[in-house]
């Protein structure tokens, strides 16, 4: 197994919360300025890390916001997810000194014959990039072409990344406790990231099993991905997280 780089050590707090920047806007100038404002609001609201993703924006928007983040000496670590072109995520993470990156699927989304190529892809790319890798298994919107069980694919996934990400089937959709527990039972104490659907109401039970979370939709004013970041939502959520951190998880 690839040596785990200790992704949890990047963060100051236990049960860290990574906020997603979706890069929304009608022009490249608007995307960048909105991204800058969202970074400020999220950090002021108390989040523990930032994920920069071309969910609405394009590659060049992603590169611009990464360049900005790298220039700011931010008080929290930041990462990148270059959707649909995983190789570029590694390049961007290395170039802009990101602490981590996300790849939505690290196993099971390609034909069985191509799994060997995928294995070599991750070995090759990771040899050129020091960022910790968050890798999805049976992730939202990803095809499942695997002929293996989810447990078998999880064990393979652990050899390709530093943390496993779990979601249900869509952005903002709550990840079931059944799926979270299945992943935990299979991967043991390997870092587990709940990457969709966490709310103030379900955070405690989900973080009792998971190690960290990525939050996007819940921080928006309408609790949907197309909304605007709400400082109030961020504050309320992080207040609950601080309460949860005061408890002991064994």
MISE-330408 format. One line per 4 residues: number of its first residue (from 1); their letters; for each residue x, y, z of C-alpha. Coordinates in nm, 3 decimals. Layout:
// MISE-330408
NUM> a> X/Y/Z ~ ... .
***
This chain:
// MISE-330408
1> xxxx> 0.000/0.000/0.000 ~ 0.110/0.352/-0.076 ~ 0.237/0.519/0.240 ~ -0.028/0.745/0.386 .
5> xxxx> 0.094/1.105/0.403 ~ -0.125/1.196/0.697 ~ -0.383/1.424/0.539 ~ -0.540/1.492/0.880 .
9> xxxx> -0.214/1.647/0.999 ~ -0.264/1.933/0.749 ~ -0.540/2.076/0.964 ~ -0.531/2.249/1.301 .
13> xxxx> -0.853/2.091/1.430 ~ -0.988/1.739/1.455 ~ -1.284/1.654/1.230 ~ -1.180/1.925/0.979 .
17> xxxx> -1.432/2.085/0.747 ~ -1.325/2.168/0.390 ~ -1.542/2.428/0.213 ~ -1.601/2.395/-0.161 .
21> xxxx> -1.554/2.692/-0.397 ~ -1.764/2.621/-0.709 ~ -1.631/2.910/-0.925 ~ -1.963/3.053/-1.037 .
25> xxxx> -1.986/3.367/-1.252 ~ -2.071/3.496/-1.599 ~ -1.729/3.638/-1.687 ~ -1.377/3.544/-1.591 .
29> xxxx> -1.352/3.864/-1.385 ~ -1.674/3.786/-1.198 ~ -1.568/3.425/-1.131 ~ -1.238/3.540/-0.981 .
33> xxxx> -1.387/3.819/-0.769 ~ -1.666/3.594/-0.642 ~ -1.409/3.327/-0.560 ~ -1.201/3.577/-0.362 .
37> xxxx> -1.508/3.694/-0.166 ~ -1.611/3.337/-0.091 ~ -1.264/3.252/0.035 ~ -1.278/3.549/0.273 .
41> xxxx> -1.630/3.467/0.396 ~ -1.554/3.100/0.451 ~ -1.231/3.166/0.640 ~ -1.402/3.430/0.855 .
45> xxxx> -1.675/3.176/0.923 ~ -1.422/2.933/1.068 ~ -1.377/2.659/0.807 ~ -1.061/2.445/0.821 .
49> xxxx> -0.971/2.413/0.455 ~ -1.075/2.512/0.101 ~ -1.139/2.302/-0.210 ~ -1.118/2.492/-0.538 .
53> xxxx> -1.316/2.323/-0.815 ~ -1.422/2.403/-1.172 ~ -1.783/2.302/-1.105 ~ -1.920/2.608/-1.286 .
57> xxxx> -1.599/2.767/-1.407 ~ -1.345/2.631/-1.655 ~ -0.982/2.529/-1.627 ~ -0.854/2.885/-1.663 .
61> xxxx> -1.085/3.006/-1.386 ~ -0.950/2.729/-1.165 ~ -0.592/2.824/-1.243 ~ -0.660/3.192/-1.164 .
65> xxxx> -0.816/3.121/-0.823 ~ -0.533/2.883/-0.738 ~ -0.279/3.149/-0.831 ~ -0.463/3.387/-0.600 .
69> xxxx> -0.478/3.136/-0.315 ~ -0.107/3.059/-0.350 ~ -0.023/3.430/-0.326 ~ -0.222/3.502/-0.010 .
73> xxxx> -0.059/3.300/0.269 ~ -0.403/3.175/0.368 ~ -0.447/3.058/0.728 ~ -0.597/2.728/0.612 .
77> xxxx> -0.476/2.467/0.363 ~ -0.633/2.459/0.017 ~ -0.682/2.192/-0.243 ~ -0.800/2.145/-0.600 .
81> xxxx> -1.040/1.926/-0.796 ~ -1.009/1.959/-1.174 ~ -1.326/1.783/-1.279 ~ -1.315/1.520/-1.554 .
85> xxxx> -0.944/1.569/-1.636 ~ -0.771/1.417/-1.335 ~ -0.418/1.456/-1.470 ~ -0.453/1.835/-1.465 .
89> xxxx> -0.550/1.827/-1.098 ~ -0.211/1.679/-1.013 ~ -0.034/1.936/-1.229 ~ -0.222/2.225/-1.067 .
93> xxxx> -0.171/2.094/-0.714 ~ 0.204/2.067/-0.772 ~ 0.235/2.405/-0.945 ~ 0.034/2.601/-0.689 .
97> xxxx> 0.155/2.416/-0.378 ~ -0.186/2.282/-0.281 ~ -0.193/2.069/0.032 ~ -0.439/1.822/-0.117 .
101> xxxx> -0.638/1.740/-0.426 ~ -0.952/1.544/-0.501 ~ -1.019/1.288/-0.772 ~ -1.384/1.185/-0.785 .
105> xxxx> -1.311/0.820/-0.855 ~ -0.989/0.623/-0.809 ~ -1.125/0.275/-0.884 ~ -1.419/0.099/-1.044 .
109> xxxx> -1.528/0.363/-1.296 ~ -1.330/0.215/-1.585 ~ -1.359/-0.117/-1.765 ~ -1.183/-0.399/-1.576 .
113> xxxx> -0.916/-0.420/-1.847 ~ -0.826/-0.056/-1.779 ~ -0.775/-0.087/-1.403 ~ -0.406/-0.171/-1.455 .
117> xxxx> -0.364/0.149/-1.656 ~ -0.544/0.343/-1.383 ~ -0.312/0.197/-1.122 ~ -0.008/0.310/-1.320 .
121> xxxx> -0.168/0.651/-1.379 ~ -0.194/0.718/-1.006 ~ 0.156/0.587/-0.933 ~ 0.301/0.804/-1.209 .
125> xxxx> 0.113/1.121/-1.122 ~ 0.166/1.089/-0.749 ~ 0.540/1.058/-0.799 ~ 0.539/1.415/-0.931 .
129> xxxx> 0.302/1.570/-0.675 ~ 0.340/1.593/-0.297 ~ -0.025/1.688/-0.230 ~ -0.238/1.442/-0.035 .
133> xxxx> -0.501/1.275/-0.250 ~ -0.870/1.241/-0.158 ~ -1.014/0.968/-0.378 ~ -1.377/0.878/-0.435 .
137> xxxx> -1.513/0.525/-0.451 ~ -1.869/0.469/-0.583 ~ -1.882/0.848/-0.599 ~ -2.175/1.062/-0.717 .
141> xxxx> -2.218/1.086/-1.095 ~ -1.939/0.833/-1.160 ~ -2.011/0.517/-1.362 ~ -1.970/0.182/-1.189 .
145> xxxx> -1.804/-0.053/-1.437 ~ -1.628/-0.265/-1.177 ~ -1.689/-0.638/-1.156 ~ -1.561/-0.637/-0.797 .
149> xxxx> -1.753/-0.577/-0.475 ~ -1.748/-0.232/-0.319 ~ -1.534/-0.375/-0.038 ~ -1.277/-0.503/-0.286 .
153> xxxx> -1.270/-0.170/-0.467 ~ -1.231/0.018/-0.139 ~ -0.923/-0.188/-0.057 ~ -0.779/-0.109/-0.399 .
157> xxxx> -0.869/0.258/-0.351 ~ -0.669/0.269/-0.030 ~ -0.355/0.187/-0.229 ~ -0.413/0.483/-0.460 .
161> xxxx> -0.494/0.773/-0.229 ~ -0.454/0.918/0.122 ~ -0.824/0.941/0.211 ~ -1.139/0.779/0.076 .
165> xxxx> -1.435/1.005/-0.010 ~ -1.793/0.881/0.022 ~ -2.113/1.032/-0.121 ~ -2.461/0.921/-0.216 .
169> xxxx> -2.579/0.982/-0.572 ~ -2.592/1.359/-0.620 ~ -2.453/1.695/-0.510 ~ -2.617/1.802/-0.184 .
173> xxxx> -2.786/1.465/-0.134 ~ -2.738/1.324/0.216 ~ -2.489/1.039/0.235 ~ -2.656/0.747/0.411 .
177> xxxx> -2.521/0.622/0.741 ~ -2.542/0.272/0.594 ~ -2.292/0.363/0.323 ~ -2.069/0.560/0.560 .
181> xxxx> -2.056/0.265/0.802 ~ -1.988/0.017/0.521 ~ -1.692/0.225/0.407 ~ -1.561/0.257/0.764 .
185> xxxx> -1.594/-0.113/0.835 ~ -1.396/-0.192/0.522 ~ -1.117/0.068/0.543 ~ -1.059/0.057/0.919 .
189> xxxx> -0.877/0.366/1.046 ~ -0.787/0.490/0.696 ~ -0.909/0.853/0.664 ~ -1.273/0.878/0.552 .
193> xxxx> -1.415/1.199/0.400 ~ -1.790/1.260/0.383 ~ -1.806/1.458/0.061 ~ -2.174/1.542/0.008 .
197> xxxx> -2.492/1.613/0.197 ~ -2.366/1.698/0.544 ~ -2.587/1.941/0.736 ~ -2.590/2.092/1.082 .
201> xxxx> -2.851/1.833/1.176 ~ -2.662/1.521/1.062 ~ -2.303/1.634/1.123 ~ -2.266/1.477/1.465 .
205> xxxx> -2.374/1.127/1.367 ~ -2.179/1.137/1.042 ~ -1.858/1.269/1.198 ~ -1.883/1.006/1.469 .
209> xxxx> -1.787/0.766/1.187 ~ -1.612/0.988/0.932 ~ -1.290/1.184/0.988 ~ -1.361/1.498/0.789 .
213> xxxx> -1.608/1.652/0.546 ~ -1.632/1.859/0.229 ~ -1.919/2.109/0.235 ~ -2.055/2.298/-0.065 .
217> xxxx> -2.431/2.329/-0.098 ~ -2.505/2.367/0.273 ~ -2.301/2.685/0.291 ~ -2.512/2.852/0.021 .
221> xxxx> -2.802/3.086/0.097 ~ -3.053/2.843/-0.056 ~ -2.869/2.526/0.052 ~ -2.818/2.443/-0.318 .
225> xxxx> -2.502/2.443/-0.528 ~ -2.612/2.737/-0.746 ~ -2.664/2.969/-0.449 ~ -2.439/3.231/-0.292 .
229> xxxx> -2.222/3.161/0.012 ~ -2.408/3.261/0.329 ~ -2.186/3.377/0.615 ~ -2.469/3.295/0.855 .
233> xxxx> -2.492/2.936/0.731 ~ -2.116/2.893/0.762 ~ -2.112/3.034/1.116 ~ -2.406/2.823/1.231 .
237> xxxx> -2.256/2.507/1.088 ~ -1.909/2.568/1.230 ~ -2.058/2.651/1.572 ~ -2.210/2.302/1.569 .
241> xxxx> -1.879/2.151/1.459 ~ -1.701/2.320/1.750 ~ -1.958/2.171/1.986 ~ -1.901/1.828/1.833 .
245> xxxx> -1.525/1.866/1.868 ~ -1.572/1.917/2.238 ~ -1.686/1.557/2.264 ~ -1.462/1.250/2.252 .
249> xx> -1.490/0.996/1.972 ~ -1.344/0.658/2.055 .
***
